[in-house]
Amino acid sequence: MNEDHPTHSARRDGELTVEMRRRDRPLNTEVYAVEDELRVEVATEMDDGTLDVTTYQFYKVRTEQTAIPKYEIDPKFRLVVAAALREYGYELACQ
């Protein structure tokens, strides 16, 4: 069984039943620049096999190459979003 993405299953260890679930995982990240804003789209395969796209919007601070979130970023996507912004030349401002 793959430790990073275990399948849905259950096993018995004495009286204890353990259920393993696949984790949501980002598949693709795109960064779009529109005037003084940035948009980051994260395509994700959810643990039930469905696909989802989450969009985050940022204000650009041109002089500092900083992206300021318009609203809080879901903790599970923070590293993915920060990496995508860095590739585009921006640093994610602290929340």
C-alpha positions as CSV (number, residue, x, y, z in Angstrom):
1,M,0.0,0.0,0.0
2,N,1.4,3.5,-0.9
3,E,1.9,5.5,2.3
4,D,1.3,8.8,0.6
5,H,-2.0,7.9,-1.0
6,P,-3.5,4.9,0.8
7,T,-6.8,3.6,-0.6
8,H,-10.0,3.3,1.2
9,S,-9.7,0.1,3.3
10,A,-10.1,-1.2,6.8
11,R,-8.1,-3.8,8.7
12,R,-8.5,-5.3,12.1
13,D,-5.8,-5.1,14.8
14,G,-7.4,-6.9,17.7
15,E,-10.4,-4.8,18.6
16,L,-9.2,-1.7,16.7
17,T,-10.4,-1.0,13.2
18,V,-8.3,1.4,11.1
19,E,-9.6,3.1,8.0
20,M,-7.2,4.6,5.6
21,R,-8.3,7.3,3.1
22,R,-6.6,8.8,0.1
23,R,-5.5,12.4,0.6
24,D,-6.6,15.3,-1.6
25,R,-3.7,16.1,-3.9
26,P,-3.0,19.1,-6.1
27,L,-2.6,18.2,-9.8
28,N,-1.9,21.5,-11.5
29,T,-1.4,25.1,-10.5
30,E,-1.8,28.1,-12.8
31,V,-0.9,31.8,-12.1
32,Y,-2.7,34.6,-14.1
33,A,-1.8,38.3,-13.9
34,V,-4.6,40.8,-14.5
35,E,-3.6,44.5,-14.1
36,D,-2.7,44.9,-10.5
37,E,-4.0,41.5,-9.3
38,L,-2.8,37.9,-9.4
39,R,-5.1,34.8,-9.6
40,V,-3.8,31.4,-8.6
41,E,-5.9,28.3,-9.7
42,V,-5.2,25.0,-8.0
43,A,-6.7,21.9,-9.6
44,T,-7.1,19.1,-7.1
45,E,-8.0,15.5,-7.1
46,M,-10.2,15.0,-4.0
47,D,-10.0,11.9,-1.9
48,D,-13.2,10.6,-3.5
49,G,-11.7,10.8,-7.0
50,T,-13.6,14.0,-8.1
51,L,-11.7,17.0,-9.4
52,D,-12.0,20.5,-8.0
53,V,-10.5,23.9,-8.9
54,T,-9.9,26.4,-6.1
55,T,-9.1,30.0,-7.0
56,Y,-7.2,32.5,-4.8
57,Q,-6.9,36.2,-5.6
58,F,-4.1,38.5,-4.6
59,Y,-3.2,42.2,-4.8
60,K,0.2,42.8,-6.3
61,V,2.6,45.2,-4.7
62,R,4.8,46.1,-7.6
63,T,7.7,47.7,-5.8
64,E,8.2,44.8,-3.5
65,Q,7.1,41.9,-5.9
66,T,4.8,40.8,-3.1
67,A,1.4,39.2,-3.4
68,I,-1.1,40.1,-0.7
69,P,-4.0,37.6,-0.3
70,K,-7.5,39.1,-0.6
71,Y,-8.7,36.4,1.8
72,E,-7.2,33.5,3.8
73,I,-5.7,30.6,1.9
74,D,-6.8,27.1,2.9
75,P,-3.8,25.7,4.9
76,K,-3.5,22.6,2.8
77,F,-2.9,24.8,-0.3
78,R,-0.5,27.4,1.2
79,L,2.7,25.8,0.1
80,V,1.4,25.0,-3.4
81,V,0.2,28.6,-3.8
82,A,3.4,30.1,-2.4
83,A,5.5,27.9,-4.8
84,A,3.4,28.9,-7.8
85,L,3.7,32.6,-6.9
86,R,7.5,32.3,-6.4
87,E,7.9,30.8,-9.9
88,Y,6.0,33.8,-11.2
89,G,8.4,36.2,-9.4
90,Y,6.3,37.1,-6.4
91,E,6.6,36.3,-2.6
92,L,3.4,35.5,-0.7
93,A,2.8,38.1,2.1
94,C,2.4,36.7,5.6
95,Q,-1.2,36.2,6.6
